[in-house]
């Protein structure tokens, strides 16, 4: 068995255990056109006769592997030459030169810089993968924080609503006290309206409630000043 890996047009030409070369890899190295597929070439009667002739004097010239990673058609070196010539003179010449270099030991070896670059590319790929995973974790944390912030904002809005209601209550209580104080001092409704900014009817209602509750002294119905509600009439 003779296994000598070759590369044509940056494509590795794989071999089977008997050293036959993968025609499918050669097809790929030649450009991969549909009209150059190995199956097209193998239909030729001349190709079939060539395979029979080569096989009659040695190992089988052509085998097909239908399953696994190594599936494809594998041919002897003679078939490789003929297949390459069928594709194009340029590709035929490239295959001949590659085999000549293999025989003479002049196959190009990877330069140290090339090997170093390949190592760096592999390291960079690992770094990109790790960074992608880290970003995914950060995204999940960010989504969680967003949910917490939204919950906090809703709670904050509810708190603001409660505070606003309390402020309104305090303002209403301050105005009520001011009305009672000014009324007890003898100020007119017009003056109370000017200070509190409330309408006459609002002030009359607050004074009426204050007298009813005993906060302000009640006055007889016949002595009720103009513009005030009468306790007796309300009852």
SULZI-V344706 format. One line per field, one symbol per residue. ss: DSSP state (h for helix, s for strand, l for the rest). phi: phi as a letter, one per 20 degrees, with the letter a starting at -180 (. if undefined). burial: b if it has 9 or more other ideal C-beta (glycine too) atoms within 8 Angstrom, else e. Layout:
ss = ???
phi = ???
burial = ???
//
This chain:
ss = lllllsssllssslslllllsshhhhhhhllllhhhlhhhhhllhhhhhhhhhhhhlllllssssllllllsssslhhhhhhhhhhhlhhhhhhhhhhhhhhhhlllllllhhhhhhhhhhhhhhhhhhhhhhhhhhhhhhhhhhhhhhhhhhhhhhhhhhhhhhhhhhhhhhhhhhhhhhhhhhlllhhhhhhhhlllhhhhhhhhhhhhhllllllllhhhlllllllhhhhl
phi = .cdcfccclmdfefcefdnfdfffffgffepmfgfdggffffffffffffffffffdafgfbccdecnfefqddcfgfffgffffffafffgfffffffffffemdffdffgfffffffffffffffffffffffffffffffffgfffffffffffffffffffffffffffffffffffffffnfffffffffemefffffgfffgffffenfdffcgffdfffndfefffff
burial = eeeeebebeebebbbbeebbbbbbbbbebbeeeeebbbeebbeeeebbebbeebbeeeeebbeebeeeeeebbbbbebbbbbbbeebeeebbebbbebbbbbeeeeeeeeeeeebeebeeeeeeeeeeeeeeeeeeeeeeeeeeeeeeeeeeeeeeeeeeeeeeeeeeeeeeeebbebbbebbeeeeebebbbeebebeeeebbbbbbebbbeeebeeeeeeebeeebbebeeee
//
